[in-house]
Amino acid sequence: MKRRLYQRQQVATYWIVDPDARLVEVWHPGDDRPEIATDTLRWQVAPDGPEFVIAVRELFENLPS
């Protein structure tokens, strides 16, 4: 429900973090399916701004198996 609302409101990027599957779904307006990030997440607030990078594996490395 929240994802659909964000897509209707044209939120540029919406991440759904799934710690059990150790992945992140990346959604954009108009997407029917998410991009599945298992390696690296990259995000920029503006095209000429600095890039924010997260190593997905490191994000989940301290979670119990």
C-alpha positions in Angstrom: 0.0 0.0 0.0 2.8 2.4 0.9 4.8 1.6 -2.2 1.8 2.3 -4.5 1.2 5.6 -2.7 4.8 6.6 -3.1 4.7 5.7 -6.8 1.5 7.8 -7.3 3.2 10.7 -5.5 6.2 10.3 -7.8 8.7 9.6 -5.0 11.9 9.1 -7.1 13.3 6.1 -5.2 11.8 3.9 -2.6 13.8 1.1 -0.9 12.3 -1.9 0.8 14.9 -3.6 3.0 14.4 -7.4 3.5 16.8 -8.6 6.2 15.6 -12.2 5.9 16.4 -12.4 2.2 19.4 -10.0 2.7 18.4 -7.9 -0.2 16.9 -4.5 -1.0 14.0 -3.8 -3.5 14.5 -0.5 -5.3 11.3 1.0 -6.7 10.7 4.0 -8.9 7.5 5.6 -10.2 6.1 3.5 -13.0 7.9 0.3 -12.0 5.9 -2.9 -12.2 8.7 -4.8 -10.6 11.6 -3.7 -8.4 15.3 -3.7 -9.1 16.8 -6.2 -6.6 20.0 -5.0 -5.0 22.2 -7.7 -3.5 25.5 -6.1 -4.1 25.5 -2.3 -4.0 22.9 0.5 -3.6 23.6 3.8 -5.2 21.7 7.1 -4.8 22.1 10.7 -5.7 19.9 13.5 -4.4 20.7 15.5 -7.6 22.5 14.5 -10.9 25.5 16.7 -10.1 25.5 15.8 -6.3 27.7 13.3 -4.6 26.7 9.6 -4.8 25.7 7.8 -1.7 26.9 4.1 -1.9 26.0 1.3 0.5 27.5 -2.2 0.2 24.4 -4.4 0.7 26.4 -7.4 2.1 28.0 -5.2 4.8 24.5 -3.9 5.7 23.4 -7.4 6.6 26.7 -8.9 7.8 26.1 -8.6 11.6 22.6 -10.1 11.4 22.2 -13.7 12.7 22.0 -16.4 10.0 
